[in-house]
Amino acid sequence: MPRALALFLTLLSCLAGSGSVQAAAFSIAFHYGATLPVDGLRAHDIVVVEPDHGHAPGALGPDTELFAYVSVGEVHPQRAYLADIPAALKRQTNADWGSIVIDVSQPAWAAFMAERIVGPLWQRGYRGFFLDTLDSYRLLADVDPAAAQRGLEQLITTLTARYPGIRLILNRGFELLPAVHTQVFAVAAESVHRGWHAGSGRYVAVPEADRRWLLERFDDVRQRYALPVIGIDYLPAGALDEARALARRLLAEDIIPWIAEPSLTTLGTGAMEALPRRVLVVYDAAEASAVNYTNAHRYIEMPLNYLGYVADYLTPDAPLPDRLDPRIHAGIVTWMTGGIAQGTRLHRWLQAQIDAGTRVAVFDDFGFELGQRGAARLGLALAPPPQAPLTLSASDPIIGFEMTPRPRASTLLPITVSHPDGKPLAELTDAAGQRYHPAAIMPWGGYLLDAFAVTELPGIEGQSRWGADPFAFLQRALRLPPRPVPDPATASGRRLLMAHIDGDGFPSLAEFPGSPLAAQVLLDDVLKRYRFPHAMSVIEAEVSPEGLYPALATKLEGIARQMFALPHVEIASHTYSHPFKWRKVFDTRDDDRAADYHLEIPGYTPTPEREILGSIDYIRTRLAPPGKPVRLLLWSGNAAPDAATLKLIEEHDLLDMNGGNTTMSRRRPTVAAVSPIGVHQGPYFQPYAPIMNENVYTNDWTGPYYGFRDVIDTFRMTGEPRRLKPINIYYHTYSASKLAALKALHTVYDWTLAQPTQAVFPSDYIAMAHNFNTLSLARALDDPDTLHIRHADALRSLRLPPGFPAPDLRHSAGLAGWADGPDGRFATLAASRASLRPARPGAPVPHFVSANARLTHWQRHPAGIDFTLAGHTPLELTLSHPGHCRLQANGRALAAARHDGPTHHYRLDATDARLALRCPA
């Protein structure tokens, strides 16, 4: 049973017999469109959909159940089964909707519905159904109403008998409840306060008499049958404030609300409302060959990720949305490097979004000519061209984040802030005393132009610096409130640790006595020594008998089998021929004529299928131990696949990682050298390697070969003052071929293992990276102080920013506790759904702080807490509790290794444990 409904049924069992059901006990949405607004709908427990659009019942994740819409009394002409319905059942046409009215009094209809309509949907995985048009029999003058009601009762009885566990929501059907109420999940009705008059095409207020009659029916359903009731009212899609007020009114009347336009194809308003977790990023497609290489992706997406937001990319020449839903998108970011061909179109669209209330943050350049009128609409004024030199005469504290901006008079946009509510972040003065404002927070958002965004340092390839604090600027310009952030760099209160190895150099001879294979040195000196989760990969063409080194294949495959047999090693492919330039693999029209875009294999031209599926099949059949999964692909070369190639990964239920360029260090002390979590290519997502490999730290493997030890700087600087990334030891097999490189590896491993971390397999991190994009934050309309988290199936860590209220552990379901970190509290969730309620005054509550293992079970009860940890190394855990509490692990008393006040630290030799904390009164 889906978790959302299991929870709801448990709640109902507690409420049954009480005579009432709390209106906010669950949240429901209705959406009959072909494309679901998933970010808005994931906030709800139940979403009723049109199943003929092909939606998979689990499409929205573990905590939202899709119910199938089924019309009982009428059939639309487009339904595939219409022709198979016996002619005697099809009585007449409903002129208002063009549908065929069915004689539901005949027993044949119940059998047909169960077999031909509900049956196929049940086979697809649907377990909940919304039964509509239950009163359409009233359109048939010659059908006995009592007989029709008996036919409908028989239908419901047939469905519940044939499909055990089926959940039925009735649209009206009040007259059926005396006979079938025990087989009904909930009852809905349209037009409680606001309706839609199809004939005139108008939204109308429901007449008082009709409203009173319906409210009385709802009261009867709640009080007599203890069933929840759902009210579906209609308002225009843009009337969000009015819809919220109407939803609150229904909640006050103990009615679960859904307010939407009558087609039910846009996102409406229900008991729960999603908080926006996306920002629309607009960039110039002419800037780079793929979004991976644009300034917007390289510089802005990581700060957005850190603040908890996912970037949706759009170019000005693509179809632009008429309006953004504030429950999905928190605002718009643009990054233009100059005037663009579609500048006028972009200007008009941005102004329309601003007029609609959407905040906009502009980086580097507006991308279009402002003109006096355009500038005035933005609260700006054009000034005379500046005369060099320019002097920074005033600035906000966020200016000079990594370097003092040095704008040039020749490229400066001559504007000043004219709006009284605008706040310049920087003021420049030229030789004539004229003032300019190249950065500002405006009523509509804000802008950072030219050097006040990112400056590429001259003469130093790949070195950039921020002229302003991008984190603070985004928060101020887009008015982003401080709120919990899903954090894929942390688990169970500790920073994540993982290691993954690209197979390059597997056949290399190591520069040690006897010239052993580098792969053998890696196996003996690293993988057998450091027994925490790793992903190890091979390049098929380097190790197989049909590859480049057939004379060595027996030895190479034997070493690979030994590696893959280790329990702390998960198996990965590093492709068949190691494409260096993926664009040439998926696009034969690529005009890059370089011949070395993959390992040279006579007669072979790379294809995505052979590189990915073929190499995984080779590993699975020849190298992997029986039963050990092979699902992971580590991208090779530039690690830049397109959407079609990523689709191949998804269609075959594979995982993938690599790409990105996180190299922040003392040599590159800038957050501009920290990549985002990954990149979206159309609907598909590619997680990046959190930290770059030793190739970068050794100048493309030209030396110094000990250079990888500098990755420790990267680990430190991406951990504090902001935890931006996990610790990721990422390197190639060839690092075991040279003494200096091998010593550097040991230095990196030894430093890492001295840190308080939680080690996870790369596949676990990949799941967290994907879950960052899908986790839902929401608030109930009748309880806005409580934050609801849903769909945290892999990612169970939230960073609570400084100043965010401490949660109330007694009343925050699914929250185990938190650990203090460098940039806030790191809260650990005990389930995929949880709630954070602000703390109230009271005695401290025992809670989980941190562990080097995953929290797999957590149950708080009056006597204490029962919980379970599952890890990969001997357990270390920290709890906060009074000194008189006692902990048991696997049934035996466990004393604290040390404690600091209420903070108690424990150690076990076991990697998994069942624990019980008891605190006698």
HELIX and SHEET records of a PDB file:
HELIX    1   1 ARG A    3  LEU A   15  1                                  13    
HELIX    2   2 ALA A   23  ALA A   25  5                                   3    
HELIX    3   3 VAL A   38  LEU A   41  1                                   4    
HELIX    4   4 PRO A   51  HIS A   53  5                                   3    
HELIX    5   5 LEU A   82  ASP A   84  5                                   3    
HELIX    6   6 ALA A   87  LEU A   89  5                                   3    
HELIX    7   7 PRO A  107  PHE A  112  1                                   6    
HELIX    8   8 MET A  113  VAL A  118  3                                   6    
HELIX    9   9 GLY A  119  ARG A  124  1                                   6    
HELIX   10  10 SER A  136  LEU A  139  5                                   4    
HELIX   11  11 PRO A  145  ARG A  162  1                                  18    
HELIX   12  12 PHE A  174  LEU A  176  5                                   3    
HELIX   13  13 LEU A  177  VAL A  180  1                                   4    
HELIX   14  14 HIS A  181  GLN A  183  5                                   3    
HELIX   15  15 GLU A  208  TYR A  225  1                                  18    
HELIX   16  16 LEU A  240  ALA A  252  1                                  13    
HELIX   17  17 ALA A  285  GLU A  287  5                                   3    
HELIX   18  18 VAL A  291  TYR A  293  5                                   3    
HELIX   19  19 ASN A  295  ASN A  295  1                                   1    
HELIX   20  20 ALA A  296  ILE A  300  3                                   5    
HELIX   21  21 GLU A  301  TYR A  306  1                                   6    
HELIX   22  22 GLY A  343  ASP A  355  1                                  13    
HELIX   23  23 GLY A  371  ARG A  377  1                                   7    
HELIX   24  24 ASP A  450  PHE A  452  5                                   3    
HELIX   25  25 PRO A  470  ALA A  477  1                                   8    
HELIX   26  26 ALA A  518  LEU A  522  1                                   5    
HELIX   27  27 LEU A  523  LEU A  527  3                                   5    
HELIX   28  28 GLU A  540  VAL A  543  1                                   4    
HELIX   29  29 PRO A  550  LEU A  552  5                                   3    
HELIX   30  30 ALA A  553  ALA A  565  1                                  13    
HELIX   31  31 TRP A  582  PHE A  586  1                                   5    
HELIX   32  32 PRO A  608  PRO A  608  1                                   1    
HELIX   33  33 GLU A  609  GLY A  614  3                                   6    
HELIX   34  34 SER A  615  ARG A  622  1                                   8    
HELIX   35  35 ALA A  643  GLU A  651  1                                   9    
HELIX   36  36 VAL A  671  ALA A  673  5                                   3    
HELIX   37  37 GLU A  694  TYR A  697  1                                   4    
HELIX   38  38 GLY A  707  ASP A  710  5                                   4    
HELIX   39  39 VAL A  711  MET A  717  1                                   7    
HELIX   40  40 THR A  733  ALA A  736  5                                   4    
HELIX   41  41 LEU A  739  LEU A  753  1                                  15    
HELIX   42  42 PRO A  762  THR A  774  1                                  13    
SHEET    1   A 9 ILE A  28  HIS A  31  0                                        
SHEET    2   A 9 ILE A  46  VAL A  49  1                                        
SHEET    3   A 9 GLU A  65  SER A  71  1                                        
SHEET    4   A 9 GLY A 128  ASP A 132  1                                        
SHEET    5   A 9 ARG A 167  ASN A 171  1                                        
SHEET    6   A 9 ALA A 186  GLU A 190  1                                        
SHEET    7   A 9 VAL A 229  TYR A 234  1                                        
SHEET    8   A 9 ILE A 256  ALA A 260  1                                        
SHEET    9   A 9 THR A 269  GLY A 270 -1                                        
SHEET    1   B 3 GLU A  74  VAL A  75  0                                        
SHEET    2   B 3 SER A  99  ILE A 102 -1                                        
SHEET    3   B 3 LYS A  90  ASN A  94 -1                                        
SHEET    1   C 2 ARG A 194  HIS A 197  0                                        
SHEET    2   C 2 ARG A 202  ALA A 205 -1                                        
SHEET    1   D 4 MET A 272  ALA A 274  0                                        
SHEET    2   D 4 SER A 776  ALA A 780 -1                                        
SHEET    3   D 4 ASP A 783  ARG A 790 -1                                        
SHEET    4   D 4 ALA A 834  LEU A 836 -1                                        
SHEET    1   E 8 VAL A 310  LEU A 314  0                                        
SHEET    2   E 8 ARG A 278  TYR A 283  1                                        
SHEET    3   E 8 HIS A 329  TRP A 335  1                                        
SHEET    4   E 8 VAL A 360  ASP A 364  1                                        
SHEET    5   E 8 GLY A 445  LEU A 449  1                                        
SHEET    6   E 8 ARG A 435  MET A 442 -1                                        
SHEET    7   E 8 LYS A 423  THR A 429 -1                                        
SHEET    8   E 8 THR A 391  SER A 395 -1                                        
SHEET    1   F 2 LEU A 380  LEU A 382  0                                        
SHEET    2   F 2 ILE A 415  VAL A 417 -1                                        
SHEET    1   G 2 VAL A 454  GLU A 456  0                                        
SHEET    2   G 2 SER A 464  TRP A 466 -1                                        
SHEET    1   H 4 VAL A 485  PRO A 486  0                                        
SHEET    2   H 4 SER A 797  LEU A 800 -1                                        
SHEET    3   H 4 GLY A 824  LEU A 829 -1                                        
SHEET    4   H 4 LEU A 815  GLY A 821 -1                                        
SHEET    1   I 6 THR A 490  ALA A 491  0                                        
SHEET    2   I 6 ARG A 494  ASP A 502 -1                                        
SHEET    3   I 6 HIS A 534  VAL A 538  1                                        
SHEET    4   I 6 VAL A 569  SER A 573  1                                        
SHEET    5   I 6 VAL A 630  LEU A 634  1                                        
SHEET    6   I 6 LEU A 655  MET A 657  1                                        
SHEET    1   J 3 THR A 490  ALA A 491  0                                        
SHEET    2   J 3 ARG A 494  ASP A 502 -1                                        
SHEET    3   J 3 ILE A 727  HIS A 732  1                                        
SHEET    1   K 3 THR A 490  ALA A 491  0                                        
SHEET    2   K 3 ARG A 494  ASP A 502 -1                                        
SHEET    3   K 3 THR A 757  ALA A 759  1                                        
SHEET    1   L 2 GLY A 678  GLN A 681  0                                        
SHEET    2   L 2 TYR A 684  PRO A 687 -1                                        
SHEET    1   M 4 HIS A 847  ALA A 851  0                                        
SHEET    2   M 4 GLU A 876  SER A 880 -1                                        
SHEET    3   M 4 THR A 903  ARG A 907 -1                                        
SHEET    4   M 4 ARG A 898  ASP A 900 -1                                        
SHEET    1   N 5 ALA A 853  HIS A 861  0                                        
SHEET    2   N 5 GLY A 864  GLY A 871 -1                                        
SHEET    3   N 5 ASP A 912  ARG A 918 -1                                        
SHEET    4   N 5 ARG A 886  ALA A 889 -1                                        
SHEET    5   N 5 ARG A 892  LEU A 894 -1                                        
END                                                                             
